[in-house]
Amino acid sequence: MHNFALAQNSIALTKDKVIRKNVLKQEKLENSRKKPKKAPGNNSGGVNIFKSEKLHSTVGAFLILLSLFALISSVSYLINYFSLRPDYRLTNTGVYELLIDPSITVNNWGGRLGGLLSNQLIKEGFGIGAFFLQFFLFILGVRLVLNKINFSLWRTLILCSVISVWLSLTMGFFFSKGDYSVLGGIFGVYGYQWLEGFMGRIGAGMLLIFILIVLLVFTVNLSLKALIPVRKEKPLPDNIVTDPWMRPQGKNNLKEDKYNTNEFVVDDVDNTWELTTPPFKQNDQKNDDFLETPFGNPPIGNEASNEIELTIEQPAKVLFDETNGTNNHVTHYTTDTPYDPTLDLASYIIPSIDLLEDFAEQVIKVNREEHEENKNRIVQTLGNYGIRIEKIKATVGPAVTLYEIIPAPGVRISKIKNLEDDIALSLSAMGIRIIAPIPGKGTIGIEVPNQNPENVSMKSIITSERFQSGKYDLPFGMGKTISNESFVADLTKMPHILMAGATGQGKSVGLNAIITSLLYKKHPAQVKFVMIDPKKVELTLYSKIERHFLAKLPDSDEAIITDTRKVVRTLNSLNIEMDTRYDLLKDAQVRNIKEYNNKFIARQLNPLQGHHFLPYIIVVIDEFADLIMTAGKEIEVPLTRLAQLARATGIHLIIATQRPSVNIITGSIKANFPARFAFRVISKIDSRTILDSSGAEQLIGRGDMLLSTGNDLIRLQCAFIDTHEIERITDFIGSQRGYPDAFYLPEYNDEESEAGELFDPSEHDEFFEDAARIIVAHQQGSTSLLQRKLKLGYNRAGRIIDQLEKAGIVGPFEGSKAREVRIANEFALEQFLRDMHLK
């Protein structure tokens, strides 16, 4: 026992020395990276010249033209050479005389300059290998013109140079003498002669073959592993531990093999500890996941913190499953063949994942020192209040780390819950959240934001195994959980989503993530979007896919709905569509849209009786508060009816708002939206409004959110998709052949559009005409305006406004906004009054 304790102390000392050594290395590296500040008066203008886009475009255009000129001249040189019309004067005349003497004529298409240039490149140079040098100049010019110079310049130059040299030597190998020696040039002929004298013809040939293999390996990823038989490795013995520093102290943790190791990798640069163990599974959780400490009262302070070891959970790995984005369609041969709705656009191609950016966050680096420090502070804070801890474990996510603790017997959970502010103070972190207890685990969770949060790319969600292999009807990926697992859900199971959060916390990005997921998974015949954007700027990018994925009213010019009156008409039109679909479900004797479409695909429903394939309709509203403020009940009533009844017919709602107050998110709306995504809010009241519990006010922002499905809260880091990524996706879809027009919703006749027919000219007020002229002159339909100009009371001015509305001069009431004036000028008003026999 004494020797074992000495060995443990020795290992601990060695570990401390290495950590100190790494810290010193990091400090030296940071100091070496610090550059001295420029003295005032330095001429930095010359440096900025080389960063100018105009200079890049000019140089790029010159290189493109130069490469094309050299290519044309070289082709002409070879044609003249092998057609027995070589320009012998190119080699017998001086360069100066060749360039300035107009009496010298050559057969080259590029004139004397082209003949001289091609002669130096081909005959006096690398032969046909010179074409690859011209190709490099062309590529470089194109990249400069397109302002995309972030490519490996030296790699491309080296590759083209090696190919030119290899091709020149190969031509010299086959045609070292005779007229065809021009294909290798002087370099190829004399270079091969030197190789032949140095290693013989066989050795020179083998060297050229080796260079060819190297080029294939580095250019087309040629693999030679298939030629070498691989022996299957045997698993390591049970008693071998890979890293003595991380050797567990428990007896049951000594077994580690090839598939279950507990190895840490120490990076000497940034001094972080990265786990390479497999992902943690909840159903395989055992008591050995925690490191135990003896019962009893632990010491208070740092001494207690050091006695409890921290087990860090390995973040889940992201599995990429590249898809080619093509659709395989079954050709219709007979009536027994299942109906395929995607044949209307059989050539449609799903967007490629290359259109999305990768933030390279797939491997989460675990900063061991940061988590050890957080663990010590948590244990110390709880110890100061007499709370004992038996076990602790950390699960590292992209932005937040979950510390799971098991308190000693006799400790009340409420006592730990009340220390939330004290723990936040000790950790000096914003967004501390305590889950007491964690549902289904019997532990207490403390969520602590990471010092260096990592972005979650939309590409990592789309390419994840969970998204690719999921069998959902409407799958969407929202982000990653606290254990770095991709969160993928089915919209048909939710069935409506309510998003809320303060301005700039990620609501619009969350909407884009859902829309993008469906665009990557569904055909235009299977899903349609009704997009409502009162802010007029968030969803306009999707107007490019109008003829593929969008739905609108028949008389609407734009598919992205921004006008409040059109929103009311659209929601009422969706109610008509819902009732029509229910009639179809009734006739087909099915309960929901999935059963109906399965029957129709199996050709069990007759199209002559009005049956047709029903696409899912997803209604996306980006700012719900603005609609409620301007239209109120006109919006709430049809929307509530859709939320209550539309699920079975395949109509789903996604609503986002930045004002989660009770007058915006009413009880009737909340009751029909069980799935709620809450981004960071300002107060606990807003959090309770959206989630029915607190917690959203403690989020850290930038995509950090909570999902409530009625049972428990799930913390997610929303996937980030930028505007230019959406532009690339919509451009790719919009460039393909689409339907003749957008998906038309049923027509809805607004009763207020016929209000002008109810106007009685004999009952108008004596100030009616004067009021009409004031309204048209100011282009403002306001009751207060009439009160000021005509010196009327509020009631009489209101009656005149109502008469003007019935006459069709002003529009209906729109909340806090002024009424719409429907007559452009006074001349049109006079003509309108004459037509109504008022003059």
KOLFIFI-468666 format. One record per residue (C-alpha): residue in one letter; x, y, z. Coordinates in steps of 0.2 Angstrom, whole numbers, plus 5000, padded with zeros to 4 digits. Layout:
BEGIN
AXYZ...
END
This chain:
BEGIN
M500050005000H501450125004N502250084987F500650114978A500350284987L502150334982A501750284964Q500150384964N501150534971S502450514958I501150514944A500350664951L501950764952T502450714934K500750764928D500950944936K502650964929V502050924911I500551044914R501751184920K502851144905N501451164893V500851324901L502651394898K502651334880Q501051424877E501651584885K503151584874L502151544859E500951694862N502451804865S503251754849R501651794840K501551964846K502152084833P502852264836K501752404832K502052504817A502852664819P501852814814G502252874796N502552694789N502052694771S500652564771G499952624755G501052514744V500352364754N498552404751I498852424733F499152234731K497452204740S496452304728E495152214719K495452324703L497252274703H496752094705S495552104690T496852194679V498152074682G496951924681A496351984664F498152004658L498651834663I497051754655L497451844638L499251804639S498951614642L497651614628F498851704616A500251574621L499051434619I498551484601S500351524596S500951354603V499651254593S500051354578Y501851314580L501551124581I500451124566N501651224556Y503051104562F502250944557S501551014541L503251044535R503151234536P504251264551D504851444554Y506651414553R507051604554L506451594572T508051514577N509251594565T508751774568G509051884583V507751924595Y507952114593E507952094574L506451974575L505352094585I505752264575D506052204557P504352214548S505052124533I505251954542T503651854540V503151694550N501751574548N501251574566W499451634570G500251744584G501451834572R503251864576L502951884594G501851724595G503151624585L504551684596L503551644612S503051474606N504751424600Q505551464617L504151374626I504051214615K505651184605E506851274617G505851234633F504751094639G503951034623I502050994625G502351004644A502351194642F500451184640F500251154658L501251304662Q499951404651F498551314660F499251374677L499251554671F497451544665I496851474682L497751604691G497051744680V495251674682R495451664701L496051844702V494651904691L493351814702N494251884717K494451704724I496251704728N496051594743F496651434735S498351344736L499351444724W501051354728R500251184727T499451224710L501151294703I502151144710L500851024702C500851104685S502751114685V502950934690I501750874676S502650984664V504350914668W503750734669L502850754652S504350834644L505550694650T504250554645M504250634627G506150634628F506050444633F505050394618F505650524605S507450574609K507950584591G507050634575D505750764571Y504650714585S505950764598V505050934598L503750854608G504950844623G505851004619I507751034623F507351004642G506550834638V507950774626Y509450824636G508650784653Y508250604647Q509950584640W510650634657L509550504665E509950374653G511750394656F511550404675M510350254678G510050174661R508550164650I507650044662G507950144677A507450304669G505850224663M505450154681L505850334688L504550404676I503250274681F503550314699I503250504696L501650454687I501050354702V501450494714L500450614703L498950504703V499050474722F499050664725T497850714712V496450584710N496750504727L497350334720S497450204734L498550064735K497849984750A496849864740L498449784733I499049744750P498249614761V497749684779R497949564794K496549584806E497149654822K496849564839P496149664853L497249714867P497349614883D496149664897N497449714909I498249844898V497950034901T498450154887D498850304898P499450294916W498950464920M497150424916R497050254924P495450234934Q495550194953G494050084953K494249894950N492949884937N493650014926L495249924922K494649834907E494949934891D495149864873K495249914856Y493449974855N493250054873T494750154878N494950294889E496350384881F496750574882V497850664870V498850814877D499150954865D500751044869V500251204861D498551244868N498651134883T496951054880W496450874883E495450794869L494550634872T494550494860T493350374868P491650324860P490050424863F489150404880K487450304879Q486150334892N485550154892D487250094896Q487550204910K488250114926N488850174943D490650154936D490350314926F490650414942L492150414953E491650384971T492250464987P492050405005F490550445014G490550575028N490850765029P492150815016P493350955020I492851125015G493651225001N495051164989E495451014999A493650944995S493750994977N495350894974E494750734982I493250724969E493850674952L492950734937T492350614923I492150704906E490950634894Q491550614876P490550714864A489650624851K490450604834V489650674818L489550544804F489550614787D488450534774E488750614757T487250604745N487250644727G485650734728T484750644714N483050564714N482750384707H480950384699V479950234694T479250234677H477350214675Y476950064665T475250004670T473850054682D474549934695T476150034696P476150154712Y475850334708D477350444710P476950624713T478750674710L478650634691D477950804688L479750864691A480650704687S482250804684Y482250894700I483950874710I484050904729P485351034733S487050974736I487850984754D489251074746L488151234746L488351234765E489851294774D490751184787F491451274803A492551134806E491851104824Q491550914821V492850864835I492450964851K494050994860V493950964879N494851094889R495250984904E495951124914E494351234912H493251094917E494351044932E494251224938N492351234936K492251064946N493251134960R492251294961I490651194961V491251074975Q491951224985T490351324984L489251184989G490451135003N490351305010Y488551275013G488851095020I488251005005R489150845002I489450774984E489850594980K490050594962I490250714947K490350704929A490450824914T489650814897V490450934885G489351014872P489751144858A489251294869V488751224887T489451094898L488250994909Y488950944926E488050804934I488150784952I487550654965P487350724982A487650624998P486150545007G485150675017V485450825006R483850915000I483750954982S482951124985K484451174995I485551154980K484251234969N484251394980L486151414977E486051444959D486551624960D488051584972I488651454960A488551574945L489551704956S490951574960L491051524942S490951704935A489851644921M488251704913G486851584910I487051454924R485551344925I485251204938I484151054934A483550974950P483350834946I483750784929P482250684922G482550494921K484350504928G484250534947T485550664946I485650854948G486250954933I487251114932E487351194915V488851304913P489351404897N491051364889Q492351494889N492551464870P490851414863E490951334846N489751364831V488651224825S488551224806M486951174796K488051064786S488450954801I486650934805I486150884787T487550764785S487250684802E486750494802R485250544812F484550664799Q485050554784S484350384790G482850454799K481150394793Y480150554798D478750624787L479350804789P481150794797F482050944802G483650974811M483751114823G485451104831K486451004843T486050944861I487250974876S488050804872N488450864855E487150754846S486150814832F484350854836V483150794823A481350794825D479750764815L478650914812T477050804810K477250744828M477350914836P476250974826H476551164827I478051264833L478051424843M479751514844A480051664855G481551764861A482251934862T482852034846G484451954839Q484451794848G484251674833K482351664829S482551694811V484051584810G483051444818L481651464805N482951454791A483651294799I481951214798I481551274781T483251214774S483051044782L481451014773L482251084756Y483650954758K482350814762K480850844752H480250854733P479251004728A477750894725Q477850844743V477851004753K477351184751F477751344761V476551484765M477851624770I477151774780D478451904783P477852074790K479652134792K479852114773V481652074774E481851904782L481051784770T481251874754L482651764749Y481451614746S480551704733K481751624720I480951454724E479151514721R478751394707H479451244717F478951254735L477851414738A475951434739K474951594737L473251664733P472751654715D472651844713S474351884723D475851944713E477151904727A477251734735I478051814751I476551894760T476952054769D475352154768T474152124784R472552114773K473351984762V473851884778V472051884784R471451824767T472751694766L472351624783N470551614779S470951534763L471951404772N470451364782I469451334766E470851224761M470751134777D468951104776T469151044758R470450914763Y469350854777D467950814765L469250714754L469750624770K467950584774D467650514756A469250414757Q468750344774V470450384782R470950484797N472450594791I473450644776K474750504777E473450374775Y472550474762N474150494751N474550304754K472850264747F473050384732I474850314728A474150144728R472850204715Q471350164727L470650334725N469850394708P470550564702L468850594692Q467950604709G469050754714H470450654723H472250714721F473950694730L473950814745P475650904749Y476050954766I475751144769I476851234781V476451404787V477951514792I477651674801D479151774806E478451914817F476851864824A476752014836D476552144822L475152044815I474152044831M474452224835T473852274818A472452154814G472052074831K470551954831E470551944812I472251854813E471951764829V470251674825P470751594809L472551554815T471751474831R470651364821L472051304810A473051264825Q471651164832L471051064817A472351074803R473550934809A472650794802T472550874785G474450914784I474451094787H475751144801L476151314808I477851384813I477651554822A479051664828T478951824839Q480051934849R478651984861P478151834871S476851924881V475151864886N474251984875I475251914860I475351734864T473651704871G473051554880S472051484865I473651494854K474751414868A473551274870N473851214852F475651234851P476451104862A478151124854R479051284860F480751344856A481351484868F482851584864R483551704877V482251824884I482351974896S481351924911K480651764920I478951824915D479251804897S480051634900R478551574909T477451644895I478251544882L478851394892D477751394907S479351384917S480851494920G482551464912A482551554895E483151714904Q484751624909L485251574891I486851654884G486151704867R486851674850G485751524846D485651454864M483851394866L482751284876L481451164869S479851124878T478750974872G477650974887N478750844898D480450924900L481651054894I483051014881R484451134879L485051154861Q486351254852C485451314836A486251274819F486951424811I486551454792D487151624784T486251724771H487451684757E487151494761I485251524758E485551614742R486651474735I485251354740T483851454732D484851494717F485151314714I483351264716G482651414706S483851374692Q482951214689R481351184679G479851214690Y477951214690P477151344679D476651444694A476651434713F475451314722Y473751404722L472651414738P470751424737E470051594733Y469351694748N468151844745D468351974758E466752044764E467552214767S467952224748E466052234745A465752364758G465652504744E464052424738L463152464755F463452654754D461952754753P462352934746S460753004753E461352974771H463053044770D463653184782E463653364775F465553374778F465753204768E466453294753D467653404763A468253264773A468553164757R469553304750I470653324766I470953134767V471453124748A472553284749H473553224765Q473453034759Q473052994777G471452904783S471452974801T469953024812S471053144822L471553234805L469653264802Q469453324820R470853454818K470453514800L468553514801K468453554820L467253404823G467053294838Y467753124839N466053034836R465553134821A467253114814G467252934817R465552914808I466253014793I467752894792D466552744792Q465552824778L467152854768E467552674771K465852614764A466152724749G467752644746I468852804748V469852734763G470252564768P469752464784F470352494801E472152424804G472552444822S473852574826K474152614807A473252744797R471952684785E472352654767V471852794755R471252714739I471152874728A472752944722N472353124719E471053264720F470653244701A470253064703L469153104719E468153234709Q467753104696F467352974709L466153094718R465253134701D465052944698M464252924715H463053074710L463753174725K464053324714
END
